[in-house]
């Protein structure tokens, strides 16, 4: 390939001693006739006419024809493939006439004169997808001399390799959930003591290599395939598994997380991903081989993402005639085979993976089709955007997640306005030079999520307390917040303090189990209380001095929030929206653990049916990015999508889900209102109420089971003062 690229003039230096290609290109440079040649000078402005044909010399109607880089000159060919447009020479580079059409490779003509019609051949990208094509290496974004995407698109590749798209396949959480393993135990003894199975299974990212792992907590392979991974069975990726017991249900994980597996697109085992498919996930050559997007199909390659790997034989060092689908019409460089696909500039393209209505995946399980007729919406980022105020051409997903690059002339790093040509491309506005960082919530400085929320507090002192109404508004997200992976949540903490010290919560919403707890129990069922002692065996096994016991009481009243989808408006009543208000009933600090008993620093007012959480104290000076704390039972709430499995377990991975108990995530342009009451002792005359919003990517319950890190990121805060 390097010889071909050098011959085409894509490099101005560094070609070395590569062999010249066997024939000249099909483009001739536009050269203005010099005054001393005896030839008349070409006019700076004239009409260009010609015909656009396909590889069989058949006229192509409705092809787009324009002067490269000048969209205002674009015309369409008639039924005979004929066009006529006006050319004004800007005196820069080598001007070209470019022809393109959806489903074809763009082509250019760099030599044209008045009264001499030209003919441009555009080659169709024929279906079906070519299973023999092998995906190409993007490079690392640092070496522009290699035969990969970095050769020309150095900045774009450098962006990409640092993005979450590059980690899509090798993400340890994905691999753990897929195989059903945990990183919490690293040897046979600790794994077995925890109830797991220490066995040899597939080493992620390899072709047939194995490693010892702790299988615990279920996973896609063991849960979807009854003949492996269960009690007394070999792991589903076990080295000694018989061919008849190997899994045949893969949960469609690889369809979006590992789209670059060579061969058949879709329906693949994630463990087939190795090499490029594992190391760099959703890479350049996979995205730019997407021919179209069909939203009527399930997400992922081979389904919603219609792949168009080329099957036309290539010239010179190209096995296949290159094709790269993209949002620009005038990309005629034959090394690219640019093929116009406007959906690359639309949110529809992102919906190829970021929108999933899922059927029940586990064997013999079903959804409530009356409630979920189109499947359970486990990922709904696209539909959230579509239903919100940002659903406009100018504010598609790419606007925030692929921001414009104002420094590049176009996607070729060494391109300039003066070099504009077929080889170096044409000048582009910044919105056509988008960063390929694919910004996630914690990416950038400031982080993308930092401008998403606005928090305000209204405080009303009463005769014996303080009543605070907190508003958390989604002012900067084009979709609900949080969105994407259902494990994500926001945690709202509300604190009140007076000149008499911290005030104790006595009413309003509290943080549910989403906020995390070392243990959770119910008075009269799991817990017996006597003065300052709690008989609570499950908690005593893990409690330490300094932990906090928080008590909440179910009120029988439900929070009537306005969430996404069916959880918004009047589709469901408050009770069906699934968030009962648990009233705060006090907290105590664990002084010591004595057998099955917790000894507390103060007695709690408990009654049968109260919920009790064992958690952490919130620090006076919290740090952004600190390890997540167990906060269930504190004044506040959480914003999350709560998925249920068939046994009613909450916050399950989405592959296990058959129902959704609640979804109070904050819609774009909307706000959530929560109410909280605090007790105010006599003589306490002034003080403050503070609200803090945390973004928590991974729930503590899942992190603890799988041995993952879980962190809290402070994304919004507000403070309001009060006085009598």
C-alpha angles and dihedrals in degrees: 000000000000092000090052094048093049092048091052090058096247091134128049093197143007100054091129118189098325115153118260116247120257097249143023122260122262093245127081122204118253106239122182111229109252118235095240096053095085089240120114115256116256111250116249091232129037146133120273119204133179150119134272116215136172128238090282092052090251113147113252114217124207092021113153115241125184146145104272111266094008109099092176090069095057119129134169127239119245127234089285093052091251124145139178125193139162121251123204114186112226091189094239127119124320109321118218139191109228129199124194142160135180107272094024136087113252117243134194141208118208100182120062136146137189114279093010110107115215132213122216122193118208117190120220121235098228125210144264110068110258109242091189093064115108118214115246130236114257095201126223102281094248107079115059092180096070125096096252141082091290088066090082107358097053097148094046092051092046088054092048100050089058094049131098088244088068089054096046096109102031095047103131093217091057092048093048094049091046097053095031098242137136132218091205093090123045103181141045096255099051091041094051092045088056091053096258134125120245106210144141117264143153118315105227115244095021134105103239101331121135140211138182114259141171111246109205139137100027128266145199095285099043095040096047098041114059094190096065141032097034131111109308092006131111116254114271090245094037118145092231098044113134119240091245091056098047115120121264099179115075104170092237089272094138093049090078105012097048107023093150098073106129118242126023112028113228136008093060131146109252088225089067088072112103135136111017093354090061104029100052104018115194095021136174099271094050096050093044092051091064104115097183145343122237110192092191090072131072116272125274142045118325090025122044090003105063107206123216108190105170123255099180111108115253133228129240109350095350113104089195128026101262121250129175117177115216147145099267124090100202106057101123099157105129091217088064102037086206112209119191115239111163093194088079086076093046134080086239088077092057089048086068086089109358096074121063131167103185133202119217104286102189115089116270094006127122140190126237095260092194090060097033106028093158096041133274110304099229092157117028107155094126096048090046089055091043092054094046138078094263092067094118134114092248094052105044119144090275091063092072104020097043103031120193119271109224095186103061124081088210137323092297108085097212094046121116135177089255092054096049109146143115090283098048100028130230133286114278133196112247093257088064091052099063123179111249094215093109088211116226125199095276097040126106135021108295091028117242092244094051093078096042103085138051118194125196133172131209113198126197119183114214132192094277105008154014124266116201129188114197123200119199108188127192099220102152110034122090089208136034117296121264099023140163117038107044092223090075121099144169118228119205116201120190120194132179128198133178137187083271094059134261116351121226119236114244105168148012133049123346132196110269127215087289086080091062136250133200086220137356127200146157128243110247093020108051101001137054118190128206116174105296094350128091119195097210114145096182092055096039090061091065107018123115134190108276096036116125128234113209125190127203130178123216107240101195087234120111130216108245100208129167106238136164125290117350090355090071130085120350099323090108129023119241095265093051089053085071107225113118114192109245110201118221112247102178142281140240137194122242109242097180144339118239112185106296093348134093115212110211133199092233139018118257128219099239135171134179112286096028114138117232127197129192109212150136132287114249109242123241090233108032118193125222110249094019120151109282116263130216102252106160112139097030121121107274133055142241132248112216148118108258112207122195132204124214091273092055096252112157129229094018122167109273095247088066096045124116099161144018119230097191143346115192097157111144116260121225112278091009134103137214121224122205129180127214134177127204130192115244117201120219112280094024099127109163139022149123140267118212129193121196125187118205127194111216114186096189128033115241092233091058093041092052093050095046100036094243129147115253119195138184120223119196104226104163139010139177136182130198128186127220138190137177 
